[in-house]
Amino acid sequence: MNNDDKFFLNRIQDLAKASYTQNRYTFSTFLSLDEQSLVDQIASEISYAHYTLFGGHECCERQVIRFGSQDVLGYEEDFPITTLCIEPLMEKFSEELGHRDYLGALMNLGIKRNVIGDIIIKDGKAYVFCLDEIADYICSEITRIRHTSVLIKPLSGEISVLERKLEDMEILVSSPRFDAVVAALTKKSRSQTVELFREKKVLCNNKICENNSLTLKPGNSFSIRGFGKYIYEGEGGKTRKDRVYVKLRKYV
C-alpha cells in the first residue's frame, strides 16, 4: 500500500470517527472502484459508524460513502448528490457526443474528478451525477460541448429512462468457474480472460474481483468492462462432454 492509499484510508477513518463522536452524518466525495476496494480492506474497522454507499442511482459505479444511520442518529439525511441532464439545445444541429466529451467539458471547469460520479449517456442525453455543492456551477458555466450548444438542468425523483431491463440468456461453458463464464461472454482465450481480472476489469457484486477461480453463486451480479452487466442464475444441464449450461440475466 502506497502513501496515497494510506492518506485516503486515513481520511475515510476520520469521516467515520467524526460521524460517531459528533452524532452527525458525514460524507465522502465520489469513490472510484479502486478506492472502494481499499475501503473494503478496513470495513471491520469503520463498521461502528454504520456506513452505506450510493452513487445517485443503482447502476452507478462511482459511489459516495455516508457514515451514520437513522437508527443511530434518529433522523435521515439524503446523500448530497444531484443528477444533471445535459441535452442539445437544438437536436437538429447537435453532434454525437461521447463520455470523453462530457467529462472533458466538466474537467475544463477546473473541478476535481472526485466531485463527479458516473456519466451515463442515453438517447442523445447525458445524465451526470455530481455533488450538490458543484451542481449550480456546472449548470451556469457549461453552455457548449465541442460544437454543440447544450442545456443543463437538475432532475429530481426517479429517472425512468435509466431503469435497466433484464434479458434471460444461457451460455455453454467448460466449467462454472468465474473465468470460464467471462471467457464465454467475451469470446477470449483463457490467458486473455485472466488478464481482464488482473487489469481489474471484472466486478462481482459491485466490487473489483481479481479471483478468476471464484465459483459464482445464484444471485451474484457481475460486470465486465466493455461487455456488460449480468446476474448469475445458476447451472442448467450438461452436454455429453461435460460442458455446462449456465443461466444468466443480462442488463440491457
GULOVO-560352 format. One record per residue (C-alpha): x, y, z. Coordinates in pm, 1 decimal, padded with zeros to 6 digits, m for minus. Layout:
% GULOVO-560352
<<X,Y,Z>>
...
//
This chain:
% GULOVO-560352
<<00000.0,00000.0,00000.0>>
<<00149.1,00332.9,m00107.2>>
<<00135.7,00665.2,00076.5>>
<<m00156.5,00794.0,m00131.0>>
<<m00362.1,00488.5,m00035.4>>
<<m00274.6,00533.6,00332.7>>
<<m00369.9,00901.7,00318.2>>
<<m00701.8,00812.7,00155.0>>
<<m00783.8,00549.4,00418.1>>
<<m00692.0,00789.0,00699.1>>
<<m00939.7,01037.7,00552.4>>
<<m01213.3,00772.1,00543.9>>
<<m01139.5,00676.6,00905.9>>
<<m01159.1,01044.2,01004.6>>
<<m01505.5,01067.9,00847.1>>
<<m01618.1,00759.0,01038.2>>
<<m01484.8,00898.7,01367.3>>
<<m01645.6,01239.7,01309.0>>
<<m01984.7,01083.5,01245.1>>
<<m01963.1,00862.2,01554.5>>
<<m01828.8,01119.8,01801.0>>
<<m02030.1,01419.9,01676.6>>
<<m02358.0,01233.4,01616.9>>
<<m02399.2,01356.0,01260.3>>
<<m02385.0,01226.2,00906.4>>
<<m02057.7,01261.1,00719.2>>
<<m01998.5,01203.7,00350.7>>
<<m01703.4,01130.5,00127.4>>
<<m01658.8,01251.1,m00227.8>>
<<m01724.2,01004.8,m00512.2>>
<<m01500.2,00699.6,m00481.1>>
<<m01360.9,00503.6,m00773.9>>
<<m01382.4,00124.8,m00777.3>>
<<m01019.1,00102.0,m00665.9>>
<<m01093.2,00329.4,m00370.6>>
<<m01399.3,00125.2,m00282.4>>
<<m01178.3,m00184.0,m00278.2>>
<<m00944.2,m00008.8,m00035.1>>
<<m01239.3,00073.0,00190.0>>
<<m01334.5,m00296.2,00188.1>>
<<m00996.9,m00370.2,00344.2>>
<<m01084.0,m00166.4,00654.5>>
<<m01456.0,m00247.8,00662.7>>
<<m01435.4,m00406.0,01008.3>>
<<m01251.1,m00101.6,01145.7>>
<<m01514.9,00151.0,01036.5>>
<<m01831.5,m00057.0,01074.2>>
<<m01901.0,00104.7,01413.6>>
<<m02005.1,00418.7,01224.7>>
<<m02273.5,00236.3,01019.5>>
<<m02188.3,00330.0,00662.2>>
<<m02361.7,00285.7,00328.0>>
<<m02261.0,00363.1,m00031.0>>
<<m02465.0,00517.6,m00311.2>>
<<m02381.8,00683.7,m00640.9>>
<<m02710.9,00854.2,m00724.7>>
<<m02864.3,00552.8,m00898.5>>
<<m02838.4,00177.6,m00854.3>>
<<m02648.8,00147.1,m01183.5>>
<<m02367.0,00384.1,m01078.4>>
<<m02015.0,00252.1,m01018.6>>
<<m01859.8,00559.2,m00858.0>>
<<m02014.2,00596.7,m00512.7>>
<<m02022.5,00821.1,m00206.7>>
<<m01985.5,00681.3,00146.9>>
<<m02235.2,00805.1,00404.9>>
<<m02146.7,00745.5,00768.3>>
<<m02438.9,00739.3,01009.9>>
<<m02786.6,00585.1,01009.2>>
<<m03140.2,00672.9,01110.0>>
<<m03138.0,00402.8,01378.8>>
<<m02836.9,00562.4,01547.9>>
<<m02889.1,00934.1,01479.1>>
<<m03267.3,00942.7,01488.9>>
<<m03312.3,01116.1,01154.2>>
<<m03245.1,01056.4,00786.4>>
<<m03019.7,01268.7,00565.5>>
<<m03003.1,01215.9,00191.1>>
<<m02681.8,01170.4,00000.6>>
<<m02561.3,01511.8,m00128.2>>
<<m02591.1,01403.7,m00491.6>>
<<m02757.3,01592.6,m00775.2>>
<<m02844.9,01438.3,m01110.5>>
<<m02792.7,01672.2,m01404.7>>
<<m02936.3,01615.0,m01750.4>>
<<m02732.1,01756.2,m02038.3>>
<<m02914.3,01774.2,m02370.3>>
<<m02858.1,01952.4,m02702.9>>
<<m03018.8,02293.8,m02724.6>>
<<m03110.2,02218.6,m03086.5>>
<<m03108.1,01848.2,m03167.0>>
<<m03103.3,01915.9,m03541.1>>
<<m02756.1,02073.1,m03520.7>>
<<m02608.4,01853.4,m03247.1>>
<<m02307.5,01623.3,m03272.6>>
<<m02279.5,01271.3,m03137.8>>
<<m02105.1,01328.6,m02804.0>>
<<m01928.3,01058.7,m02605.0>>
<<m01826.7,01007.9,m02244.5>>
<<m01489.0,01175.5,m02300.7>>
<<m01656.1,01484.0,m02445.1>>
<<m01877.8,01533.5,m02140.6>>
<<m01602.8,01452.6,m01890.9>>
<<m01360.3,01682.0,m02073.1>>
<<m01605.7,01972.7,m02057.6>>
<<m01650.4,01916.5,m01683.7>>
<<m01278.1,01890.6,m01612.9>>
<<m01217.4,02211.0,m01811.8>>
<<m01410.1,02392.8,m01538.3>>
<<m01117.0,02326.5,m01306.0>>
<<m01311.4,02099.4,m01071.7>>
<<m01178.4,01775.3,m00925.7>>
<<m01276.8,01437.7,m01066.8>>
<<m01399.5,01317.7,m00729.3>>
<<m01692.8,01563.7,m00719.4>>
<<m01831.2,01396.2,m01032.3>>
<<m01978.0,01047.0,m01027.3>>
<<m02094.2,00842.0,m01323.5>>
<<m02182.2,00992.6,m01659.4>>
<<m02448.8,00786.9,m01835.6>>
<<m02539.0,00857.6,m02198.1>>
<<m02887.5,00758.9,m02305.6>>
<<m03090.9,00857.7,m02612.3>>
<<m02868.0,01152.6,m02701.5>>
<<m02864.3,01294.7,m02349.0>>
<<m02607.5,01268.6,m02070.6>>
<<m02700.6,01210.7,m01707.6>>
<<m02428.0,01338.9,m01478.2>>
<<m02417.2,01260.3,m01106.6>>
<<m02234.7,01524.2,m00904.1>>
<<m02209.0,01656.1,m00550.1>>
<<m02476.6,01912.3,m00462.6>>
<<m02212.9,02176.9,m00396.3>>
<<m02095.9,02186.0,m00757.2>>
<<m02429.9,02144.8,m00940.9>>
<<m02519.7,02514.0,m00982.4>>
<<m02169.4,02595.5,m01102.6>>
<<m02185.0,02329.5,m01372.8>>
<<m02529.9,02446.2,m01486.3>>
<<m02417.7,02807.9,m01519.2>>
<<m02075.8,02751.2,m01675.4>>
<<m02124.7,02484.7,m01942.8>>
<<m02320.6,02607.0,m02243.4>>
<<m02135.5,02425.0,m02519.4>>
<<m01966.2,02087.1,m02558.4>>
<<m01742.3,02070.4,m02862.8>>
<<m01954.9,02247.1,m03126.5>>
<<m02290.2,02162.5,m02970.7>>
<<m02484.2,02414.9,m02761.9>>
<<m02634.2,02237.4,m02460.6>>
<<m02891.6,02290.5,m02189.2>>
<<m02823.2,02156.7,m01839.2>>
<<m03091.7,02109.9,m01576.9>>
<<m03110.5,01925.5,m01243.7>>
<<m03353.9,01636.4,m01214.1>>
<<m03549.1,01513.0,m00913.7>>
<<m03728.1,01191.2,m00832.2>>
<<m03697.0,00862.9,m01018.1>>
<<m03531.7,00877.1,m01360.3>>
<<m03727.7,00618.9,m01553.7>>
<<m03505.9,00636.0,m01861.5>>
<<m03214.7,00497.3,m01657.9>>
<<m03406.8,00192.4,m01536.5>>
<<m03248.7,m00110.3,m01698.4>>
<<m03432.0,m00423.0,m01813.7>>
<<m03309.7,m00778.3,m01772.4>>
<<m03289.6,m01028.9,m02057.5>>
<<m03266.2,m01403.9,m01992.7>>
<<m02981.1,m01587.0,m02161.7>>
<<m02798.4,m01918.4,m02145.7>>
<<m02436.9,m01990.9,m02237.8>>
<<m02227.1,m02304.4,m02264.5>>
<<m01907.1,m02309.0,m02056.5>>
<<m01627.3,m02553.9,m01982.1>>
<<m01694.3,m02520.5,m01608.1>>
<<m01895.8,m02295.7,m01374.2>>
<<m01582.5,m02108.3,m01266.0>>
<<m01593.9,m01731.4,m01296.4>>
<<m01316.0,m01713.8,m01556.2>>
<<m01490.6,m01972.9,m01773.2>>
<<m01811.3,m01768.5,m01767.8>>
<<m01620.0,m01448.6,m01852.2>>
<<m01433.5,m01627.2,m02133.7>>
<<m01759.4,m01747.3,m02288.0>>
<<m01915.5,m01399.6,m02273.0>>
<<m01612.0,m01215.2,m02410.2>>
<<m01501.6,m01491.6,m02650.8>>
<<m01144.1,m01455.4,m02525.3>>
<<m00877.3,m01716.5,m02457.3>>
<<m00800.4,m01829.6,m02103.6>>
<<m00488.0,m01611.8,m02081.3>>
<<m00674.3,m01307.8,m02215.7>>
<<m00953.3,m01370.5,m01964.9>>
<<m00709.9,m01390.8,m01672.3>>
<<m00564.9,m01058.9,m01789.4>>
<<m00910.5,m00897.9,m01757.9>>
<<m00912.8,m00997.4,m01390.1>>
<<m00557.8,m00868.9,m01338.0>>
<<m00647.0,m00537.4,m01501.7>>
<<m00940.2,m00500.7,m01258.0>>
<<m01197.3,m00501.3,m01535.5>>
<<m01418.0,m00765.6,m01373.1>>
<<m01654.3,m00688.0,m01085.4>>
<<m01863.8,m00916.3,m00867.9>>
<<m02140.9,m00767.2,m00654.7>>
<<m02011.9,m00417.7,m00743.5>>
<<m01660.4,m00493.3,m00616.7>>
<<m01344.1,m00548.0,m00818.1>>
<<m01270.4,m00921.1,m00836.7>>
<<m00921.2,m01049.4,m00912.6>>
<<m01001.8,m01409.4,m00815.5>>
<<m01063.2,m01570.0,m01153.0>>
<<m01118.6,m01914.0,m00994.9>>
<<m01417.4,m01792.7,m00793.8>>
<<m01733.9,m02002.6,m00819.4>>
<<m02034.1,m01780.9,m00881.9>>
<<m02346.0,m01833.0,m00672.1>>
<<m02707.0,m01780.6,m00785.5>>
<<m02800.0,m01416.3,m00734.4>>
<<m02445.7,m01284.1,m00777.6>>
<<m02428.1,m00980.4,m01004.3>>
<<m02114.6,m00924.5,m01207.7>>
<<m01991.6,m00697.8,m01481.6>>
<<m01710.3,m00697.4,m01735.7>>
<<m01583.6,m00360.7,m01852.2>>
<<m01688.8,m00315.4,m02212.6>>
<<m01906.4,m00627.4,m02219.2>>
<<m02199.6,m00554.9,m01989.9>>
<<m02352.3,m00643.2,m01655.7>>
<<m02517.3,m00973.5,m01561.7>>
<<m02687.4,m01168.0,m01284.5>>
<<m02581.2,m01531.6,m01242.4>>
<<m02885.3,m01757.4,m01212.3>>
<<m02716.1,m02096.2,m01175.0>>
<<m02632.1,m02409.9,m01371.1>>
<<m02854.1,m02582.3,m01621.1>>
<<m02788.7,m02918.6,m01785.6>>
<<m02466.0,m03073.9,m01911.9>>
<<m02358.8,m03193.9,m02253.1>>
<<m02219.9,m03539.8,m02321.6>>
<<m01871.1,m03391.0,m02299.6>>
<<m01947.0,m03246.8,m01954.7>>
<<m01971.7,m02888.1,m02071.3>>
<<m02214.0,m02691.2,m01856.9>>
<<m02503.2,m02464.8,m01947.1>>
<<m02530.6,m02165.0,m01714.5>>
<<m02825.9,m01931.1,m01691.6>>
<<m02776.3,m01556.4,m01678.1>>
<<m02981.0,m01238.8,m01689.2>>
<<m02823.2,m00952.2,m01879.6>>
<<m02888.6,m00583.1,m01817.7>>
<<m02997.3,m00421.8,m02144.8>>
//
